[in-house]
Amino acid sequence: MKNLNLLSMLMILILLLSFSNGSAQEYTRWHLPEGAIARYGKGSIRALAYFPDGSRLAVRSSIGIWIYDTRTGEELDLLTGDRWDVSAMALSPDGKTFAVANGRNIILWDPLTRSEKDVLIGHTARVYSLVFSPSGETLASSSRDNTIRLWDADTGELLRTLVGHTDGVHSVTYSPDGKMLASAGIREDNAIYLWEVRTGRLLQTTTKHSDRIYSIAYSPDSLTLASGGRDSKIRLWDAHTGKLLKTITTDMKYVSSVLYSPDGGTLVSGSWLDNSVYMWDVQTGELLKTLTGYAASAQSVTYAPDGKTFTSKSSDGTIRFWDVDTGKSLKTIRGHTVVARSVAFSPDSGTLASSEMADHAIPLRNIQTGERLKTLVGHTNFIASITYSPNGQTLASGSWSGPIHLWDVQTGQLLKTLTGHEQGVPSLSYSMDGATLASGSWDNTIRLWEGKTGQLLRTITEIVPEADSNKIIQSTSLSPDGQTLAVATDENVIRLLDTHTGKVKTILTGHAHSVTSVAFSPNRSVLASGSDDATIRLWNVTTGELLLTFPKQSNRIRSVAFSPDGQILASGSYKKIYISDLATGKHTATLTGHNDWIRSVAFSSNGQTLASGSDDCSVLLWDLTQIRP
């Protein structure tokens, strides 16, 4: 009996270990909103913080807080909540409390129990920065309301409010001895304010910066303060008198972050517009090392508790770990790329394509497994639109700078580049037979291309009257038969064009503000439109008659799409997706889970799955079999 029990326990242990290892690879399905079945993209990176023992790294993203194993770079957990914002995060020195900003409020969160401990209310505008005191007893917050507030981290009591800034306060930091605070404003004063924590008294104000200050940091001995900003200089200050001690002139395009090494001998800096991290000798101002390897700007840096490693985040969605002594890159965490301006299902519903704006790539993912099958690389600018050809063999993608790429889906090879547009292409659509590809551009031209060869068939100009020539094209949709093109600009009308002549056949009027998205129904007789007036409308394409206006929503509509059977309409707005029944004219479901504007919605060909892409830098897949009426 004892042997049986031991065997059973061993089997259970093996199963638990297998589950743990397997689940570590399944982060695309962690803590999903109701109705969602997968999440691609981890959200854009906002802030980094090490746990006290250095074994874990917390990454504040636009969808929550990711916890990584610093040894392996593996995902360990994701903390999410519907009240979380993207503006600020701080981790207490004991690692037991997260402070996260939610607009003007601050949430204290227990990462172990995944529960809310307290909500700190008092700021009257958005909170920009959070930092715990070195002892962890106090939390400082800075806000757009021009104030800094000090809170008791245990009780949530407001201890004092520091007033003196003439503009919003974007940055605040404690001195390592906990006696001082330094803060910097958003725009107006270009100054650093030095405060006494015990009394809240303003001690000094520096005024030597000629432009906006982006980052401030104390030296480990609390005697010196470093600052960096728009003028590309790093300045060192006496932390008590505010006297300027040294100026380091850099070749950086803005200094977005500065940080002292734990021994105080080195400064590390990053920039929003520079692809490298720089290490400087504090005494001499000499450049010691330049760390390269990023495809985009290296924005900020964070030292590990042991001082042997530091971590940097980049706008290309990567997090890199660096050896302090050698400057060698140790490991890279990926997945925080800017995903979501456009999503498209393959005609067989097996693959999802999405635009990754940070590295100008298009990943193709297996819908069932989430596996990245291949990545289409070749654009040199952000990708504004993507669409599959009806036979699924070609993917078309439009760039923010104008070129359109045609890709072989099977091989991932670039087949052809279509040139002619002088500005971005936010809209692409094929005719049902694949014979024609239509592209609408911000240069206020539409081009019709032969679907297979990419040969230019026609250029349509003068779509908008000359008096309104500053109204750019926002969305286009080609009718399934290829005979009609619907065009939405920064106006409250929709134009239906004859694709053979380029002439306007009908103008649809009724929206009160700009039309942002248009889509033809599969049967080609109905057009849907979404607008900045927060309404969704259905139109008879033949007669131009307004068929239906869905109930007005709380925010603007950014995207619309029909289900393959033409019975359901999906629309994306701010943090919400509306599922609407065309037969009843009612919204039947509201999907929530994104934390920002939803720019693109797309149905799978079987109508069972919806994909949504958002400015929160993630793509969500939704199971519609449980939602449809």
C-alpha positions as CSV (number, residue, x, y, z in Angstrom):
1,M,0.0,0.0,0.0
2,K,2.9,2.3,0.9
3,N,4.5,1.6,-2.5
4,L,1.3,2.4,-4.3
5,N,1.0,5.7,-2.4
6,L,4.6,6.6,-3.3
7,L,3.9,5.7,-6.9
8,S,0.7,7.8,-7.0
9,M,2.5,10.7,-5.5
10,L,5.3,10.4,-8.0
11,M,2.8,10.3,-10.9
12,I,1.0,13.4,-9.5
13,L,4.3,15.2,-9.2
14,I,5.3,14.4,-12.8
15,L,1.9,15.6,-14.0
16,L,2.2,18.9,-12.1
17,L,5.7,19.5,-13.5
18,S,4.4,18.7,-17.0
19,F,1.6,21.1,-16.5
20,S,3.9,23.8,-15.2
21,N,6.3,23.4,-18.1
22,G,3.5,23.3,-20.6
23,S,1.7,26.3,-19.2
24,A,4.8,28.3,-19.4
25,Q,4.6,28.1,-23.2
26,E,0.9,29.0,-23.1
27,Y,1.1,32.6,-22.1
28,T,-1.1,33.5,-25.1
29,R,-4.0,32.1,-23.1
30,W,-3.2,33.5,-19.6
31,H,-5.9,35.5,-17.9
32,L,-7.9,36.3,-21.0
33,P,-11.0,38.5,-20.9
34,E,-14.4,36.7,-21.1
35,G,-15.1,35.3,-24.5
36,A,-11.5,35.5,-25.7
37,I,-9.5,32.4,-26.6
38,A,-6.1,33.7,-27.3
39,R,-3.9,36.9,-27.0
40,Y,-1.0,37.6,-29.4
41,G,1.4,40.4,-28.4
42,K,2.3,41.3,-24.8
43,G,1.5,45.0,-25.0
44,S,4.0,47.8,-25.4
45,I,6.6,48.2,-22.6
46,R,6.1,51.0,-20.1
47,A,8.4,50.3,-17.2
48,L,10.8,47.7,-15.7
49,A,11.4,46.8,-12.1
50,Y,13.5,44.0,-10.5
51,F,12.2,42.0,-7.5
52,P,14.5,42.4,-4.5
53,D,16.4,39.2,-4.9
54,G,16.9,39.8,-8.7
55,S,15.4,36.5,-9.7
56,R,12.4,38.1,-11.4
57,L,11.7,41.1,-13.5
58,A,8.4,42.9,-13.6
59,V,7.5,44.5,-16.9
60,R,4.6,47.0,-17.0
61,S,3.0,46.8,-20.3
62,S,-0.1,48.3,-21.9
63,I,-2.1,45.1,-21.0
64,G,-0.8,44.4,-17.5
65,I,2.3,43.4,-15.6
66,W,4.4,40.5,-16.9
67,I,6.7,38.6,-14.5
68,Y,9.8,37.1,-16.1
69,D,12.5,34.7,-14.8
70,T,15.7,36.8,-15.1
71,R,17.8,33.7,-15.5
72,T,16.0,32.2,-18.5
73,G,13.8,35.1,-19.7
74,E,10.8,32.8,-19.5
75,E,7.3,34.2,-18.8
76,L,6.2,33.3,-15.2
77,D,2.9,35.3,-14.7
78,L,0.7,38.0,-16.0
79,L,-1.2,40.4,-13.7
80,T,-4.1,42.0,-15.4
81,G,-7.1,44.0,-14.3
82,D,-9.9,46.1,-15.9
83,R,-8.9,49.1,-13.8
84,W,-5.3,49.3,-14.8
85,D,-3.8,52.1,-16.8
86,V,-0.6,52.4,-18.8
87,S,1.0,55.4,-17.2
88,A,3.1,54.3,-14.2
89,M,4.2,51.4,-12.0
90,A,6.4,50.9,-8.9
91,L,7.4,47.8,-6.9
92,S,7.9,48.1,-3.2
93,P,11.4,47.3,-1.9
94,D,10.2,44.1,-0.3
95,G,8.5,43.0,-3.6
96,K,5.1,42.5,-1.9
97,T,3.2,45.4,-3.4
98,F,2.8,46.9,-6.8
99,A,1.6,50.4,-7.2
100,V,-0.1,51.0,-10.6
101,A,-1.7,54.1,-11.9
102,N,-5.3,54.1,-13.0
103,G,-5.9,57.5,-14.4
104,R,-6.0,59.8,-11.4
105,N,-6.1,57.0,-8.9
106,I,-3.4,54.6,-7.6
107,I,-4.0,50.9,-7.1
108,L,-2.0,48.9,-4.6
109,W,-1.8,45.3,-5.7
110,D,-0.6,42.1,-4.0
111,P,1.3,40.0,-6.7
112,L,1.1,36.9,-4.5
113,T,-2.6,36.8,-3.9
114,R,-3.4,38.7,-7.1
115,S,-5.7,40.9,-5.1
116,E,-6.3,44.7,-4.7
117,K,-5.0,45.9,-1.4
118,D,-6.0,49.6,-1.6
119,V,-7.0,52.5,-3.9
120,L,-5.4,55.8,-3.2
121,I,-7.6,58.7,-4.3
122,G,-6.7,62.4,-4.2
123,H,-5.1,63.5,-7.5
124,T,-7.4,65.4,-9.8
125,A,-5.6,64.5,-13.0
126,R,-3.7,61.6,-14.5
127,V,-0.8,60.2,-12.4
128,Y,2.5,60.2,-14.4
129,S,5.0,58.7,-11.9
130,L,5.2,56.5,-8.9
131,V,8.1,55.6,-6.6
132,F,8.4,53.9,-3.2
133,S,10.7,55.3,-0.6
134,P,13.9,53.2,0.1
135,S,12.3,51.9,3.3
136,G,9.0,51.1,1.5
137,E,7.0,53.0,4.1
138,T,6.0,55.8,1.8
139,L,4.8,56.1,-1.8
140,A,5.3,59.3,-3.9
141,S,3.1,60.1,-6.9
142,S,3.3,62.9,-9.4
143,S,0.5,64.1,-11.6
144,R,-0.7,66.3,-14.4
145,D,-2.5,68.3,-11.6
146,N,1.0,69.9,-10.9
147,T,1.3,68.2,-7.5
148,I,3.4,65.5,-5.8
149,R,1.6,63.5,-3.1
150,L,3.2,61.4,-0.4
151,W,1.2,58.4,0.9
152,D,1.6,56.0,3.7
153,A,2.1,52.7,1.8
154,D,0.6,50.6,4.6
155,T,-2.6,52.6,5.5
156,G,-3.1,54.5,2.2
157,E,-3.3,57.8,4.2
158,L,-2.3,60.9,2.3
159,L,0.6,62.3,4.3
160,R,1.3,65.6,2.5
161,T,1.0,67.3,-0.9
162,L,3.9,69.1,-2.4
163,V,2.9,72.2,-4.4
164,G,5.2,74.4,-6.5
165,H,5.3,73.1,-10.1
166,T,3.6,75.3,-12.7
167,D,2.9,72.4,-15.0
168,G,2.2,68.7,-14.7
169,V,4.9,66.7,-12.9
170,H,6.1,63.8,-15.1
171,S,8.9,62.5,-13.0
172,V,9.7,62.1,-9.3
173,T,12.4,60.1,-7.4
174,Y,13.6,59.6,-3.9
175,S,17.2,60.0,-2.7
176,P,18.7,56.7,-1.6
177,D,18.8,57.9,2.0
178,G,15.0,58.7,1.8
179,K,15.4,62.3,3.0
180,M,15.0,64.1,-0.4
181,L,12.8,64.1,-3.4
182,A,13.6,65.4,-6.9
183,S,11.0,66.2,-9.5
184,A,10.7,67.5,-13.0
185,G,7.8,69.0,-14.9
186,I,6.3,68.4,-18.3
187,R,6.9,71.5,-20.4
188,E,6.9,74.9,-18.9
189,D,9.6,75.3,-16.3
190,N,12.5,73.1,-17.6
191,A,13.6,72.9,-14.0
192,I,14.4,70.3,-11.3
193,Y,12.7,70.8,-7.9
194,L,14.4,69.5,-4.8
195,W,12.2,68.8,-1.8
196,E,12.7,67.8,1.8
197,V,10.6,64.7,2.5
198,R,10.0,65.2,6.2
199,T,8.4,68.7,5.9
200,G,7.4,68.8,2.2
201,R,9.4,72.0,1.9
202,L,10.8,73.1,-1.5
203,L,14.5,73.6,-1.0
204,Q,16.0,74.4,-4.4
205,T,15.1,74.8,-8.0
206,T,17.6,74.3,-10.8
207,T,17.2,76.4,-13.9
208,K,20.1,75.5,-16.2
209,H,18.2,73.2,-18.6
210,S,17.4,75.0,-21.9
211,D,14.7,72.5,-22.8
212,R,12.4,69.8,-21.4
213,I,13.8,67.4,-18.8
214,Y,13.1,63.7,-19.4
215,S,14.9,61.9,-16.6
216,I,16.4,62.5,-13.2
217,A,18.4,60.1,-10.9
218,Y,20.2,60.3,-7.6
219,S,23.7,58.9,-7.0
220,P,23.9,56.1,-4.5
221,D,25.4,58.4,-1.8
222,S,22.5,60.9,-2.3
223,L,24.9,63.7,-2.9
224,T,24.6,64.2,-6.6
225,L,21.7,64.3,-9.0
226,A,21.9,63.5,-12.8
227,S,19.4,64.8,-15.4
228,G,18.9,64.3,-19.1
229,G,16.5,65.8,-21.6
230,R,15.7,67.2,-25.0
231,D,18.9,69.2,-25.3
232,S,21.0,66.0,-25.5
233,K,23.1,66.9,-22.5
234,I,23.6,65.0,-19.2
235,R,24.0,67.4,-16.2
236,L,25.3,66.6,-12.7
237,W,24.0,68.6,-9.8
238,D,24.8,69.1,-6.1
239,A,21.7,67.4,-4.7
240,H,21.5,69.8,-1.7
241,T,22.4,73.2,-3.2
242,G,21.2,72.6,-6.8
243,K,24.6,73.9,-8.1
244,L,25.6,72.6,-11.5
245,L,28.7,70.4,-11.1
246,K,29.3,69.1,-14.6
247,T,27.8,68.9,-18.1
248,I,28.3,65.9,-20.4
249,T,27.7,66.7,-24.0
250,T,26.5,63.7,-26.0
251,D,25.8,62.9,-29.6
252,M,22.4,61.3,-28.5
253,K,19.1,62.5,-30.0
254,Y,17.5,63.4,-26.7
255,V,18.5,61.8,-23.4
256,S,15.3,60.0,-22.3
257,S,16.8,58.1,-19.3
258,V,19.8,58.4,-17.0
259,L,20.8,56.0,-14.2
260,Y,23.7,55.7,-11.8
261,S,25.4,52.3,-11.3
262,P,25.2,50.9,-7.8
263,D,28.8,51.9,-7.1
264,G,28.1,55.5,-8.4
265,G,31.0,55.4,-10.8
266,T,29.1,55.1,-14.0
267,L,26.1,56.6,-15.6
268,V,24.0,54.7,-18.1
269,S,21.8,56.6,-20.6
270,G,19.2,55.8,-23.3
271,S,17.3,57.8,-25.9
272,W,13.9,57.7,-27.6
273,L,15.6,58.4,-30.9
274,D,18.8,56.5,-30.6
275,N,19.4,52.7,-31.1
276,S,22.2,52.4,-28.5
277,V,22.8,52.5,-24.7
278,Y,25.7,54.6,-23.5
279,M,27.9,54.2,-20.4
280,W,29.7,57.3,-19.0
281,D,32.5,57.8,-16.5
282,V,31.0,60.0,-13.8
283,Q,34.3,61.7,-12.8
284,T,35.6,62.5,-16.2
285,G,32.4,62.5,-18.3
286,E,34.2,60.2,-20.7
287,L,32.2,57.8,-22.9
288,L,33.2,54.3,-21.7
289,K,31.0,52.0,-23.8
290,T,28.3,52.1,-26.5
291,L,26.0,49.1,-26.4
292,T,24.4,48.3,-29.7
293,G,22.0,45.7,-31.1
294,Y,18.7,47.4,-31.1
295,A,16.6,47.9,-34.3
296,A,14.9,50.9,-32.6
297,S,15.4,53.3,-29.8
298,A,16.8,52.1,-26.5
299,Q,14.5,54.1,-24.2
300,S,15.4,53.3,-20.6
301,V,17.6,51.2,-18.3
302,T,17.2,49.5,-14.9
303,Y,20.0,47.9,-12.8
304,A,19.7,44.5,-11.3
305,P,20.0,44.4,-7.5
306,D,23.5,42.9,-7.6
307,G,24.8,45.6,-9.9
308,K,26.3,43.1,-12.3
309,T,23.6,43.3,-14.9
310,F,21.3,46.0,-16.2
311,T,18.2,45.8,-18.4
312,S,17.1,48.1,-21.1
313,K,13.8,48.4,-23.0
314,S,13.4,49.5,-26.6
315,S,10.7,50.7,-28.9
316,D,11.2,47.6,-31.0
317,G,9.5,45.7,-28.2
318,T,12.6,43.9,-26.9
319,I,14.1,43.8,-23.4
320,R,17.9,43.2,-23.2
321,F,20.1,42.1,-20.4
322,W,23.6,43.4,-20.4
323,D,26.8,42.5,-18.5
324,V,28.0,45.7,-16.8
325,D,31.7,44.8,-17.0
326,T,31.9,43.6,-20.6
327,G,28.9,45.4,-22.2
328,K,27.9,42.0,-23.7
329,S,24.3,41.3,-24.4
330,L,23.3,38.3,-22.3
331,K,19.7,37.6,-23.3
332,T,16.7,39.2,-25.0
333,I,13.0,39.0,-24.2
334,R,10.8,39.5,-27.2
335,G,7.0,39.7,-27.8
336,H,6.3,43.3,-26.8
337,T,6.2,44.5,-30.3
338,V,3.6,47.0,-31.4
339,V,0.9,44.8,-32.9
340,A,-2.5,45.5,-34.2
341,R,-3.1,48.3,-36.7
342,S,-4.4,45.6,-39.0
343,V,-5.5,41.9,-38.7
344,A,-6.6,39.5,-41.4
345,F,-7.6,35.8,-41.5
346,S,-6.5,33.5,-44.3
347,P,-9.5,32.3,-46.4
348,D,-9.2,28.8,-44.8
349,S,-9.4,30.3,-41.3
350,G,-6.2,28.5,-40.4
351,T,-3.8,31.5,-40.2
352,L,-3.9,35.0,-38.8
353,A,-1.8,37.8,-40.1
354,S,-1.2,41.0,-38.1
355,S,0.9,44.1,-38.5
356,E,3.8,44.6,-36.1
357,M,4.5,48.3,-36.3
358,A,7.7,48.4,-34.3
359,D,9.8,46.1,-36.4
360,H,7.8,46.6,-39.7
361,A,7.0,42.9,-39.9
362,I,4.0,40.7,-40.4
363,P,3.7,37.5,-38.4
364,L,1.6,34.6,-39.7
365,R,0.3,32.5,-36.8
366,N,-1.5,29.2,-36.6
367,I,-4.9,29.9,-35.1
368,Q,-5.1,26.6,-33.3
369,T,-1.7,26.6,-31.7
370,G,-0.6,30.2,-31.7
371,E,2.6,29.1,-33.3
372,R,4.3,31.7,-35.5
373,L,4.6,30.0,-38.9
374,K,6.6,32.6,-40.6
375,T,7.3,36.3,-40.5
376,L,7.2,38.6,-43.5
377,V,10.0,41.1,-43.4
378,G,10.8,43.7,-46.0
379,H,8.9,46.9,-45.2
380,T,11.1,49.9,-44.1
381,N,8.3,51.8,-42.4
382,F,5.2,51.0,-40.2
383,I,2.5,48.8,-41.8
384,A,-0.9,50.4,-42.1
385,S,-3.0,47.7,-43.7
386,I,-2.9,44.0,-44.7
387,T,-5.3,41.7,-46.6
388,Y,-5.3,38.2,-48.1
389,S,-6.2,37.5,-51.7
390,P,-9.4,35.4,-52.0
391,N,-7.4,32.3,-52.9
392,G,-5.1,32.8,-49.9
393,Q,-1.9,32.5,-51.9
394,T,-1.0,36.2,-51.6
395,L,-0.9,38.8,-48.8
396,A,-0.9,42.5,-49.6
397,S,0.4,45.0,-47.2
398,G,0.4,48.8,-47.3
399,S,3.1,50.9,-45.7
400,W,2.9,54.3,-43.9
401,S,5.3,55.6,-46.5
402,G,3.4,54.4,-49.6
403,P,4.9,51.2,-51.0
404,I,2.6,48.1,-51.2
405,H,4.1,44.7,-50.9
406,L,2.7,41.5,-52.3
407,W,3.9,38.3,-50.5
408,D,3.9,34.6,-51.3
409,V,2.1,33.2,-48.3
410,Q,3.6,29.7,-48.6
411,T,7.2,30.8,-48.9
412,G,7.1,34.2,-47.2
413,Q,9.0,35.7,-50.2
414,L,8.3,39.2,-51.4
415,L,6.8,38.8,-54.9
416,K,6.4,42.5,-55.9
417,T,6.5,46.0,-54.6
418,L,3.8,48.4,-55.9
419,T,4.9,52.0,-56.0
420,G,3.1,55.2,-56.8
421,H,1.5,56.3,-53.6
422,E,3.3,59.2,-52.0
423,Q,2.0,58.7,-48.5
424,G,0.7,55.9,-46.3
425,V,-1.9,53.3,-47.4
426,P,-4.4,52.7,-44.6
427,S,-6.7,50.6,-46.7
428,L,-6.4,47.6,-49.1
429,S,-9.2,45.4,-50.5
430,Y,-9.5,42.7,-53.1
431,S,-12.4,42.0,-55.3
432,M,-14.1,38.6,-54.7
433,D,-12.4,37.0,-57.8
434,G,-9.0,38.4,-56.9
435,A,-8.8,40.2,-60.2
436,T,-8.5,43.7,-58.7
437,L,-6.7,45.1,-55.7
438,A,-7.8,48.6,-54.5
439,S,-5.6,50.8,-52.4
440,G,-6.5,54.1,-50.7
441,S,-3.8,56.5,-49.6
442,W,-3.4,59.5,-47.4
443,D,-2.1,61.2,-50.5
444,N,-5.8,61.3,-51.5
445,T,-5.5,59.0,-54.4
446,I,-6.9,55.6,-55.1
447,R,-5.1,53.1,-57.2
448,L,-6.5,49.9,-58.8
449,W,-4.1,47.1,-59.5
450,E,-4.3,43.9,-61.4
451,G,-4.6,41.3,-58.5
452,K,-2.1,38.7,-59.8
453,T,0.5,40.8,-61.6
454,G,0.3,44.0,-59.6
455,Q,0.1,46.0,-62.8
456,L,-1.5,49.5,-62.3
457,L,-4.9,49.6,-63.9
458,R,-6.1,53.1,-62.9
459,T,-5.3,56.0,-60.6
460,I,-8.3,57.9,-59.3
461,T,-7.7,61.5,-58.1
462,E,-9.7,64.5,-57.1
463,I,-11.9,62.4,-54.9
464,V,-12.4,65.2,-52.4
465,P,-13.5,68.7,-53.7
466,E,-10.6,71.1,-54.1
467,A,-11.9,73.3,-51.3
468,D,-11.6,70.3,-48.9
469,S,-8.3,68.9,-50.3
470,N,-6.9,68.6,-46.8
471,K,-9.4,65.8,-46.0
472,I,-7.4,62.6,-46.4
473,I,-8.7,59.1,-47.1
474,Q,-9.3,57.0,-44.0
475,S,-10.9,53.9,-45.4
476,T,-11.9,52.2,-48.6
477,S,-13.8,49.0,-49.4
478,L,-14.1,47.3,-52.8
479,S,-17.4,45.6,-53.6
480,P,-17.2,41.8,-54.0
481,D,-17.9,42.2,-57.8
482,G,-15.1,44.9,-58.1
483,Q,-17.5,47.4,-59.7
484,T,-17.9,49.9,-56.9
485,L,-15.4,51.4,-54.4
486,A,-16.6,53.0,-51.2
487,V,-14.4,55.8,-49.9
488,A,-14.4,57.5,-46.5
489,T,-12.4,60.6,-45.9
490,D,-12.2,63.1,-43.0
491,E,-15.7,64.1,-43.9
492,N,-19.2,63.1,-42.8
493,V,-20.0,61.6,-46.2
494,I,-19.1,58.4,-48.1
495,R,-18.5,58.4,-51.9
496,L,-19.3,55.4,-54.0
497,L,-17.0,55.3,-57.1
498,D,-17.4,53.5,-60.4
499,T,-14.1,51.6,-60.6
500,H,-14.2,51.6,-64.4
501,T,-14.6,55.4,-64.8
502,G,-13.3,56.6,-61.5
503,K,-16.4,58.8,-61.3
504,V,-18.6,59.3,-58.2
505,K,-21.9,57.4,-58.6
506,T,-23.5,58.2,-55.2
507,I,-22.7,60.2,-52.1
508,L,-24.1,58.8,-48.9
509,T,-25.0,61.5,-46.3
510,G,-26.1,61.2,-42.7
511,H,-23.1,60.9,-40.4
512,A,-22.5,64.0,-38.2
513,H,-18.7,63.6,-38.1
514,S,-15.9,62.0,-40.0
515,V,-16.4,58.5,-41.4
516,T,-13.5,56.3,-40.2
517,S,-14.3,52.8,-41.6
518,V,-16.4,51.3,-44.4
519,A,-17.1,47.7,-45.4
520,F,-19.2,45.9,-48.0
521,S,-21.4,43.0,-47.1
522,P,-20.6,39.7,-48.8
523,N,-23.7,40.0,-51.0
524,R,-22.5,43.5,-52.1
525,S,-25.8,45.2,-51.6
526,V,-25.2,46.7,-48.2
527,L,-22.4,48.9,-46.9
528,A,-21.6,49.5,-43.2
529,S,-19.9,52.6,-42.0
530,G,-18.5,53.7,-38.6
531,S,-17.9,57.3,-37.7
532,D,-16.5,59.7,-35.1
533,D,-20.1,60.5,-34.3
534,A,-20.2,57.2,-32.4
535,T,-22.7,55.6,-34.8
536,I,-22.7,52.6,-37.1
537,R,-24.9,52.9,-40.2
538,L,-26.1,50.5,-42.9
539,W,-26.7,51.7,-46.5
540,N,-28.4,50.3,-49.6
541,V,-25.6,50.6,-52.2
542,T,-27.9,50.5,-55.1
543,T,-30.3,53.3,-54.0
544,G,-28.0,55.2,-51.5
545,E,-30.8,54.8,-48.9
546,L,-29.9,54.7,-45.2
547,L,-31.3,51.4,-44.0
548,L,-30.4,51.4,-40.4
549,T,-28.6,53.4,-37.7
550,F,-27.5,51.3,-34.7
551,P,-27.8,52.8,-31.2
552,K,-25.2,55.5,-30.6
553,Q,-22.3,54.3,-28.6
554,S,-20.2,56.0,-25.9
555,N,-17.2,56.6,-28.1
556,R,-16.0,56.9,-31.7
557,I,-16.1,53.8,-34.1
558,R,-12.7,52.9,-35.5
559,S,-13.4,49.7,-37.5
560,V,-16.3,47.7,-39.0
561,A,-16.5,44.2,-40.5
562,F,-19.2,41.8,-41.8
563,S,-19.4,38.2,-40.9
564,P,-19.1,35.9,-43.9
565,D,-22.8,35.2,-44.0
566,G,-23.6,38.9,-43.8
567,Q,-25.8,38.5,-40.8
568,I,-23.5,40.0,-38.1
569,L,-21.5,43.2,-37.9
570,A,-18.5,43.7,-35.6
571,S,-17.3,47.2,-34.8
572,G,-14.3,48.4,-32.8
573,S,-14.3,51.4,-30.5
574,Y,-12.4,52.5,-27.4
575,K,-11.8,49.4,-25.4
576,K,-15.0,47.8,-26.7
577,I,-16.1,45.6,-29.6
578,Y,-19.8,45.6,-30.5
579,I,-21.5,42.6,-32.1
580,S,-24.6,43.6,-33.9
581,D,-27.5,41.6,-35.4
582,L,-28.5,43.0,-38.8
583,A,-31.9,41.4,-38.7
584,T,-32.9,43.1,-35.5
585,G,-30.8,46.2,-35.7
586,K,-29.6,45.7,-32.1
587,H,-26.2,45.1,-30.5
588,T,-26.3,41.6,-29.1
589,A,-22.9,41.6,-27.3
590,T,-20.1,43.9,-26.1
591,L,-16.6,42.4,-25.9
592,T,-14.3,44.0,-23.4
593,G,-10.6,43.2,-22.7
594,H,-8.5,45.6,-24.8
595,N,-7.1,48.7,-23.0
596,D,-7.1,51.1,-25.9
597,W,-8.6,52.0,-29.3
598,I,-9.5,48.9,-31.4
599,R,-8.2,49.7,-34.9
600,S,-9.1,46.5,-36.8
601,V,-11.7,43.7,-36.6
602,A,-11.8,40.6,-38.9
603,F,-14.0,37.5,-39.1
604,S,-12.6,34.1,-39.9
605,S,-14.1,32.6,-43.0
606,N,-16.3,30.1,-41.0
607,G,-17.6,33.0,-38.9
608,Q,-16.7,31.3,-35.6
609,T,-13.8,33.5,-34.6
610,L,-13.2,37.2,-34.5
611,A,-9.8,38.9,-34.4
612,S,-9.3,42.4,-33.0
613,G,-6.2,44.6,-33.1
614,S,-5.7,47.4,-30.7
615,D,-3.5,50.3,-29.8
616,D,-2.8,48.5,-26.6
617,C,-0.4,46.5,-28.8
618,S,-2.2,43.2,-28.7
619,V,-4.4,41.0,-30.8
620,L,-7.3,39.1,-29.2
621,L,-9.1,36.1,-30.7
622,W,-12.8,35.7,-29.7
623,D,-15.0,32.6,-29.8
624,L,-18.2,33.8,-31.5
625,T,-20.0,30.4,-31.1
626,Q,-20.9,31.4,-27.6
627,I,-21.8,35.0,-28.5
628,R,-23.8,35.0,-31.7
629,P,-27.6,35.3,-31.4
